[in-house]
Amino acid sequence: MTAGGPPGTARSVLLRGAEVDGRRTDVLVRGGQVVPGDGRRVDEVVECAGGALLPGLVDHHLHLHALAAAERSERCPSDPAALGRVLAAAAGDEHGWVRGVGFPGDDLDVDLLDRLHPSRPVRVQHRSGALWVLNTAALERIGPLDHPGVERVAGVPTGRILRGDDWLRSRLPPAEPFDLAALGARLARLGLTALTDATPDVEAGAARSLTAVPQHLTLLGVSLGEIAPEGAVAGPYKIVLADSGLPDLEELTDRIRAAHAAQRPVAVHTVTRESLVLLLAALDDAGRLPGDRVEHAALVPAELIGELRGLAVVTQPGFLADRGDLFRREVPAVEHPDLYRCASLRDHGVPVAFSSDAPYGPVDPWRVIDAAVTRATPDGDALGPGEAVSAREALDFYLAGRPGGPVRRVTAGAEADLVLLHEPLDVALRSPSADGVRQVWIGGVPVR
């Protein structure tokens, strides 16, 4: 970067009077790094007025294409009458399709969708992201229903398609490309300077498109033996243990061994105790590689916490704030303490990292931090209050460059991925909010 300085010099910014690690100081950024003060002229001075200066936050698990698609979609309520009104009011895409997301119930099928909105092709995604429900107009347009996830009753399709995202996408008319650069800028303004896309088995062209975001980008879906596109790095290899059909132990063990042989740790999706038990057994057989991690760990029985040592857990307490009241009703009470554990994992020496799983959970990291502190659900009550952590700890779970890695600090030599808050950190963390973010830099470049 040379703008603002003589030819051959890097642009410099002095962040004056920032709070760093509890003390007020000046921070100099030059050439994309935090550097010691050297008495040279600076190109810009930012008066921080005691606002906290933090390393950029890292979302260790989200789905960028799905998040961009969700922004073009209708949020679906559970009440059928309200859902019908939402679908009727939807503009639809350029091909006349209506796309809904976030439906929280389990009773939606083709018959109900046909009653609510038969005139246009409609597809609605369940809040889990694993299930699509289509009406008859949509089913007629996508051709033969030859995906194994197509649900049938007495041989008749119910409109429900489980884990058929890629198959369904191949049957849909082409859509306008997403503006991922703009999406990335919006995420940056929340304080996020690094992202891990957790979509499994990402096709090469889709992977390249993700590099449009301004953040540092890690991809879990890069196939074994392949390399990440320029502008991204390959992370651990994503394996999904689907609730609907768990693999047998030998199959999972072989997949883990293949990843390890390719020098890729694994990042394994597990949201049930059964899948967690299976994963731990497979790791016992295959061996563990530094960097192996558990995605979600939505239910961790107390007796298995110690078995997680040597793994990192990437979890999403934001789900408590988003749908914890549903968990309270749908999950047996005896399992409530097992949901989205944080404190007990920390106490047993299991590294914890936070993420959003957006668009399936709230993307705002400050909302996730607040949820980790309060464990509050939409009905106002705490779920698993014994798993609460302090706001400082919750923030630190966003500040490690990799799950289980050291917490990054604003020090000389560090990359200038920085978040400036309006207020000192203690004040800001009393009520965590994205409104507290004043300015963000990625590699020393301000995000507008």
C-alpha positions as CSV (number, residue, x, y, z in Angstrom):
1,M,0.0,0.0,0.0
2,T,1.5,3.3,-1.0
3,A,-1.5,5.7,-0.9
4,G,-0.9,8.7,1.3
5,G,2.9,8.5,1.5
6,P,5.9,9.1,-0.8
7,P,6.6,6.5,-3.5
8,G,7.9,3.2,-2.1
9,T,6.5,3.8,1.4
10,A,3.6,2.1,3.1
11,R,0.7,4.1,4.3
12,S,0.7,4.6,8.1
13,V,-2.0,5.3,10.6
14,L,-1.6,6.4,14.2
15,L,-4.3,5.2,16.5
16,R,-3.9,7.7,19.3
17,G,-5.2,7.1,22.8
18,A,-6.6,3.6,22.3
19,E,-7.2,1.2,25.2
20,V,-5.1,-1.9,24.7
21,D,-5.1,-4.6,27.4
22,G,-6.5,-2.2,29.9
23,R,-4.1,0.7,29.4
24,R,-4.3,3.8,27.2
25,T,-1.6,4.0,24.5
26,D,-0.9,4.9,20.9
27,V,-0.7,2.2,18.2
28,L,1.0,2.7,14.9
29,V,0.0,0.7,11.8
30,R,2.2,0.6,8.8
31,G,2.3,-1.8,5.8
32,G,-0.5,-3.8,7.2
33,Q,1.2,-4.5,10.6
34,V,1.3,-3.1,14.0
35,V,4.8,-1.5,14.4
36,P,6.7,0.2,17.1
37,G,6.7,4.0,17.0
38,D,9.6,5.3,15.0
39,G,9.1,9.1,14.9
40,R,8.4,9.2,11.2
41,R,5.5,11.2,9.7
42,V,2.2,9.4,9.7
43,D,-0.4,9.7,7.0
44,E,-3.5,9.6,9.2
45,V,-4.3,10.1,12.9
46,V,-7.3,8.4,14.5
47,E,-8.3,9.8,17.9
48,C,-9.5,6.8,19.8
49,A,-10.6,8.7,22.9
50,G,-10.0,5.7,25.2
51,G,-12.0,3.2,23.0
52,A,-10.8,-0.4,23.2
53,L,-8.6,-1.6,20.3
54,L,-8.9,-5.3,19.8
55,P,-7.6,-7.9,17.3
56,G,-10.2,-8.7,14.7
57,L,-12.8,-11.3,15.6
58,V,-12.8,-14.7,13.9
59,D,-16.0,-16.6,13.0
60,H,-14.7,-20.2,13.0
61,H,-17.8,-21.7,11.3
62,L,-20.4,-20.2,9.0
63,H,-21.8,-20.8,5.5
64,L,-21.2,-17.8,3.2
65,H,-23.2,-18.8,0.2
66,A,-26.1,-19.9,2.3
67,L,-25.9,-16.6,4.3
68,A,-26.0,-14.6,1.0
69,A,-28.9,-16.7,-0.2
70,A,-30.8,-16.2,3.1
71,E,-30.6,-12.4,2.6
72,R,-32.6,-12.9,-0.6
73,S,-35.1,-15.2,1.2
74,E,-38.2,-14.8,3.3
75,R,-38.0,-15.6,7.0
76,C,-40.6,-18.2,7.7
77,P,-42.8,-18.2,10.9
78,S,-44.1,-21.4,12.4
79,D,-47.8,-20.4,12.3
80,P,-49.3,-21.6,9.0
81,A,-51.5,-18.6,8.5
82,A,-48.6,-16.2,9.1
83,L,-46.4,-18.3,6.8
84,G,-49.1,-18.1,4.1
85,R,-49.1,-14.3,4.3
86,V,-45.3,-14.2,4.1
87,L,-45.3,-16.4,1.0
88,A,-48.0,-14.4,-0.7
89,A,-46.2,-11.1,-0.1
90,A,-42.8,-12.4,-1.3
91,A,-41.5,-10.8,-4.5
92,G,-40.0,-14.1,-5.8
93,D,-36.8,-14.3,-7.8
94,E,-36.3,-13.5,-11.5
95,H,-37.7,-17.0,-12.4
96,G,-40.8,-16.7,-10.2
97,W,-39.5,-18.9,-7.4
98,V,-40.2,-18.1,-3.7
99,R,-37.4,-19.1,-1.3
100,G,-38.1,-19.3,2.4
101,V,-35.7,-20.0,5.3
102,G,-35.7,-20.7,9.0
103,F,-39.0,-22.6,9.3
104,P,-38.9,-23.9,12.9
105,G,-41.4,-26.7,12.9
106,D,-41.3,-30.2,11.7
107,D,-44.8,-30.5,10.2
108,L,-44.4,-28.8,6.9
109,D,-45.0,-30.9,3.8
110,V,-46.1,-30.5,0.2
111,D,-49.8,-30.6,1.1
112,L,-49.5,-27.8,3.6
113,L,-47.4,-25.7,1.2
114,D,-50.0,-26.3,-1.5
115,R,-52.7,-25.1,0.7
116,L,-50.8,-22.0,1.7
117,H,-49.3,-21.0,-1.7
118,P,-50.0,-23.2,-4.8
119,S,-49.6,-20.6,-7.5
120,R,-45.8,-20.3,-7.6
121,P,-42.9,-22.7,-7.0
122,V,-41.9,-22.5,-3.4
123,R,-39.1,-24.1,-1.5
124,V,-38.7,-23.6,2.3
125,Q,-35.6,-24.5,4.3
126,H,-35.9,-25.9,7.8
127,R,-34.1,-23.9,10.5
128,S,-31.5,-26.7,10.8
129,G,-30.4,-26.1,7.1
130,A,-30.6,-29.9,6.5
131,L,-34.1,-30.1,5.1
132,W,-36.0,-28.5,2.2
133,V,-39.7,-28.6,1.7
134,L,-41.2,-28.0,-1.8
135,N,-44.8,-27.4,-3.0
136,T,-46.2,-29.2,-6.1
137,A,-45.4,-26.4,-8.4
138,A,-41.7,-26.6,-7.4
139,L,-41.6,-30.4,-7.5
140,E,-42.9,-30.4,-11.1
141,R,-40.1,-28.0,-12.2
142,I,-37.1,-29.9,-10.8
143,G,-37.5,-33.1,-12.8
144,P,-37.1,-36.7,-11.6
145,L,-37.0,-37.0,-7.8
146,D,-34.0,-39.3,-7.8
147,H,-32.1,-38.1,-4.7
148,P,-31.8,-40.5,-1.8
149,G,-33.0,-37.8,0.6
150,V,-36.4,-37.5,-1.1
151,E,-38.9,-38.5,1.5
152,R,-41.9,-40.7,0.4
153,V,-44.9,-42.1,2.2
154,A,-46.5,-45.1,0.5
155,G,-44.4,-44.2,-2.5
156,V,-45.7,-40.7,-2.7
157,P,-43.2,-37.8,-2.3
158,T,-44.0,-35.6,0.7
159,G,-42.1,-32.6,-0.7
160,R,-39.4,-33.0,2.0
161,I,-35.8,-33.4,0.8
162,L,-33.1,-34.2,3.3
163,R,-29.5,-33.0,2.7
164,G,-30.1,-32.5,-1.0
165,D,-28.7,-29.0,-1.4
166,D,-26.3,-29.6,-4.3
167,W,-28.8,-31.9,-6.1
168,L,-31.6,-29.4,-5.7
169,R,-29.3,-26.5,-6.8
170,S,-28.5,-28.4,-10.0
171,R,-32.2,-28.6,-10.8
172,L,-33.0,-24.9,-10.2
173,P,-32.8,-22.2,-12.8
174,P,-29.6,-20.2,-12.7
175,A,-29.7,-17.3,-10.2
176,E,-27.9,-14.0,-10.2
177,P,-24.5,-14.3,-8.5
178,F,-24.2,-13.1,-4.9
179,D,-22.4,-9.9,-4.0
180,L,-20.1,-11.6,-1.6
181,A,-17.8,-8.6,-1.3
182,A,-20.7,-6.5,0.0
183,L,-21.7,-9.3,2.4
184,G,-18.1,-9.5,3.6
185,A,-18.1,-5.8,4.3
186,R,-21.2,-6.1,6.3
187,L,-19.6,-8.9,8.4
188,A,-16.5,-6.8,8.8
189,R,-18.5,-4.0,10.3
190,L,-19.5,-6.4,13.0
191,G,-15.8,-6.8,13.9
192,L,-15.2,-10.0,11.9
193,T,-11.8,-9.9,10.1
194,A,-11.4,-13.7,9.5
195,L,-14.0,-16.3,8.5
196,T,-14.1,-20.1,8.2
197,D,-16.6,-21.3,5.6
198,A,-17.8,-24.7,6.9
199,T,-19.7,-25.9,3.9
200,P,-18.6,-29.4,3.0
201,D,-17.3,-30.5,-0.4
202,V,-17.3,-27.1,-2.0
203,E,-17.0,-27.1,-5.8
204,A,-13.9,-25.3,-7.1
205,G,-15.8,-22.5,-8.8
206,A,-17.9,-21.9,-5.7
207,A,-14.8,-21.9,-3.5
208,R,-13.1,-19.2,-5.8
209,S,-16.2,-17.0,-5.5
210,L,-15.9,-17.0,-1.7
211,T,-12.6,-15.2,-2.0
212,A,-14.4,-12.0,-2.9
213,V,-14.9,-11.3,0.9
214,P,-12.3,-8.9,2.3
215,Q,-11.7,-11.2,5.3
216,H,-9.0,-13.8,5.7
217,L,-10.7,-17.0,4.6
218,T,-10.4,-20.6,5.6
219,L,-12.3,-23.3,3.8
220,L,-13.3,-26.6,5.4
221,G,-14.8,-28.0,2.2
222,V,-11.7,-28.3,0.1
223,S,-11.5,-31.9,-1.1
224,L,-8.7,-34.1,0.0
225,G,-5.8,-33.8,-2.4
226,E,-7.0,-30.4,-3.7
227,I,-5.7,-27.0,-2.8
228,A,-7.6,-23.9,-1.8
229,P,-8.1,-21.1,-4.3
230,E,-5.8,-18.1,-4.2
231,G,-7.0,-15.9,-1.4
232,A,-8.0,-18.7,0.9
233,V,-6.4,-21.6,2.9
234,A,-7.6,-25.1,3.4
235,G,-8.6,-25.8,6.9
236,P,-9.5,-29.2,8.6
237,Y,-11.5,-31.5,6.4
238,K,-15.2,-31.3,7.0
239,I,-17.1,-34.5,7.8
240,V,-20.9,-34.3,8.5
241,L,-22.4,-36.9,10.8
242,A,-26.0,-36.5,9.7
243,D,-28.6,-37.3,12.3
244,S,-30.7,-39.1,9.6
245,G,-28.1,-41.7,8.7
246,L,-24.9,-42.2,10.7
247,P,-22.1,-44.0,8.9
248,D,-20.8,-47.2,10.5
249,L,-17.6,-47.0,12.6
250,E,-15.4,-48.5,9.9
251,E,-16.5,-46.1,7.3
252,L,-16.0,-43.1,9.5
253,T,-12.6,-44.3,10.7
254,D,-11.5,-44.8,7.1
255,R,-12.5,-41.2,6.3
256,I,-10.6,-39.8,9.2
257,R,-7.5,-41.9,8.3
258,A,-7.7,-40.6,4.7
259,A,-7.8,-37.0,5.9
260,H,-4.9,-37.5,8.3
261,A,-2.9,-39.3,5.6
262,A,-3.3,-36.1,3.5
263,Q,-2.1,-34.1,6.5
264,R,-5.5,-32.6,7.0
265,P,-7.1,-32.6,10.5
266,V,-10.8,-33.3,10.6
267,A,-13.7,-31.0,11.5
268,V,-16.6,-33.2,12.3
269,H,-20.2,-32.1,12.6
270,T,-21.9,-33.6,15.6
271,V,-25.2,-32.4,17.2
272,T,-26.3,-35.6,19.0
273,R,-24.8,-37.7,21.7
274,E,-24.9,-40.8,19.4
275,S,-22.8,-39.0,16.7
276,L,-20.4,-37.8,19.4
277,V,-19.9,-41.3,20.7
278,L,-19.4,-42.6,17.2
279,L,-16.8,-39.8,16.5
280,L,-14.8,-40.5,19.6
281,A,-14.7,-44.2,18.9
282,A,-13.5,-43.5,15.3
283,L,-10.8,-41.2,16.6
284,D,-9.7,-43.9,19.0
285,D,-9.2,-46.3,16.0
286,A,-7.8,-43.7,13.5
287,G,-5.7,-41.7,16.0
288,R,-5.8,-38.0,16.5
289,L,-4.0,-35.3,14.6
290,P,-3.3,-31.8,16.0
291,G,-6.1,-29.5,14.8
292,D,-8.9,-32.1,14.8
293,R,-12.0,-30.4,16.0
294,V,-15.7,-31.0,16.8
295,E,-18.2,-28.8,15.1
296,H,-21.2,-27.7,17.2
297,A,-21.0,-30.3,20.0
298,A,-24.6,-29.4,20.6
299,L,-25.1,-32.2,23.1
300,V,-22.1,-33.4,25.2
301,P,-22.9,-35.8,28.1
302,A,-20.9,-35.1,31.2
303,E,-19.2,-38.4,31.0
304,L,-17.8,-37.6,27.6
305,I,-16.3,-34.2,28.4
306,G,-12.9,-35.7,29.4
307,E,-12.8,-37.7,26.2
308,L,-12.7,-34.4,24.2
309,R,-9.2,-33.5,25.5
310,G,-6.9,-33.1,22.5
311,L,-9.7,-31.9,20.3
312,A,-11.0,-28.3,19.9
313,V,-14.7,-27.6,20.1
314,V,-16.2,-25.0,17.8
315,T,-19.6,-24.3,19.3
316,Q,-22.5,-21.8,18.9
317,P,-24.1,-20.5,22.1
318,G,-26.0,-18.0,19.9
319,F,-28.4,-20.8,19.2
320,L,-29.6,-20.4,22.8
321,A,-30.6,-16.8,22.2
322,D,-32.1,-17.7,18.8
323,R,-34.2,-20.9,19.7
324,G,-33.4,-21.9,23.2
325,D,-37.0,-21.9,24.1
326,L,-37.6,-24.6,21.5
327,F,-34.7,-26.6,22.9
328,R,-36.3,-26.4,26.3
329,R,-39.5,-27.9,25.0
330,E,-38.0,-30.4,22.5
331,V,-34.9,-31.7,24.3
332,P,-35.5,-33.9,27.4
333,A,-34.9,-31.9,30.6
334,V,-32.2,-34.3,31.7
335,E,-30.1,-33.2,28.7
336,H,-30.5,-29.5,29.1
337,P,-27.1,-29.2,31.0
338,D,-25.5,-30.9,28.0
339,L,-26.6,-28.2,25.4
340,Y,-23.8,-26.1,23.9
341,R,-21.4,-26.5,26.8
342,C,-18.8,-23.9,27.4
343,A,-17.6,-23.6,31.0
344,S,-17.3,-27.3,31.7
345,L,-15.2,-27.8,28.5
346,R,-12.9,-25.0,29.5
347,D,-12.6,-26.4,33.0
348,H,-11.5,-29.8,31.6
349,G,-8.9,-28.2,29.4
350,V,-10.8,-28.6,26.1
351,P,-10.1,-25.6,23.8
352,V,-13.3,-23.8,22.9
353,A,-13.9,-21.5,19.9
354,F,-17.1,-19.6,19.1
355,S,-18.8,-19.2,15.8
356,S,-22.2,-18.4,14.4
357,D,-23.1,-21.3,12.0
358,A,-24.8,-18.4,10.0
359,P,-27.3,-18.3,8.5
360,Y,-28.6,-21.1,10.7
361,G,-27.6,-19.2,13.9
362,P,-27.2,-15.4,14.6
363,V,-24.2,-14.1,12.7
364,D,-23.6,-11.1,15.1
365,P,-20.6,-12.1,17.3
366,W,-21.6,-9.7,20.0
367,R,-25.0,-11.4,20.3
368,V,-23.2,-14.8,20.6
369,I,-21.0,-13.3,23.3
370,D,-24.0,-12.1,25.2
371,A,-25.7,-15.5,24.9
372,A,-22.6,-17.2,26.3
373,V,-22.7,-14.9,29.3
374,T,-26.4,-15.0,30.0
375,R,-27.5,-18.4,28.5
376,A,-30.8,-16.5,28.0
377,T,-33.4,-18.0,25.6
378,P,-36.1,-16.0,23.8
379,D,-38.5,-16.6,26.6
380,G,-36.0,-14.8,29.0
381,D,-34.9,-17.8,31.1
382,A,-31.4,-19.2,31.2
383,L,-30.7,-22.7,29.8
384,G,-27.8,-24.5,31.3
385,P,-26.7,-21.5,33.4
386,G,-23.8,-23.5,34.8
387,E,-22.2,-23.4,31.4
388,A,-22.0,-19.6,31.4
389,V,-18.6,-17.9,30.9
390,S,-17.5,-14.3,31.5
391,A,-17.8,-11.7,28.8
392,R,-14.0,-11.5,28.6
393,E,-13.7,-15.3,28.1
394,A,-16.4,-15.3,25.5
395,L,-14.6,-12.5,23.6
396,D,-11.4,-14.5,23.8
397,F,-13.1,-17.5,22.2
398,Y,-13.5,-15.2,19.1
399,L,-9.9,-13.9,19.2
400,A,-7.9,-17.1,18.6
401,G,-6.7,-17.3,15.0
402,R,-7.5,-21.0,15.1
403,P,-9.5,-23.1,17.5
404,G,-7.2,-24.1,20.3
405,G,-4.6,-21.5,19.3
406,P,-3.4,-18.6,21.4
407,V,-5.6,-15.6,21.9
408,R,-4.3,-12.8,19.6
409,R,-3.3,-9.4,21.1
410,V,-2.5,-6.0,19.7
411,T,1.3,-6.1,19.8
412,A,4.1,-4.9,17.6
413,G,4.5,-7.3,14.7
414,A,0.9,-8.4,14.7
415,E,-1.1,-8.2,11.5
416,A,-3.2,-5.1,11.5
417,D,-6.6,-6.8,11.7
418,L,-8.1,-4.4,14.3
419,V,-11.4,-3.5,15.8
420,L,-11.9,-0.1,17.5
421,L,-14.8,0.2,19.9
422,H,-16.5,3.4,21.0
423,E,-15.9,2.7,24.7
424,P,-13.3,0.9,27.0
425,L,-13.7,-2.8,26.9
426,D,-15.1,-3.2,30.4
427,V,-17.9,-0.8,29.5
428,A,-18.5,-2.4,26.1
429,L,-18.8,-5.9,27.6
430,R,-21.4,-4.9,30.1
431,S,-23.9,-5.0,27.2
432,P,-22.2,-6.5,24.2
433,S,-23.5,-5.0,20.9
434,A,-22.3,-4.5,17.4
435,D,-23.3,-0.9,17.9
436,G,-20.2,-0.6,20.0
437,V,-17.9,-1.1,16.9
438,R,-16.6,2.2,15.7
439,Q,-14.0,1.1,13.0
440,V,-12.5,-2.0,11.5
441,W,-9.3,-2.6,9.6
442,I,-8.2,-5.7,7.7
443,G,-4.6,-5.8,6.9
444,G,-4.4,-2.1,7.9
445,V,-7.1,-1.2,5.3
446,P,-10.2,0.4,6.8
447,V,-13.5,-1.3,6.0
448,R,-16.1,1.2,4.9
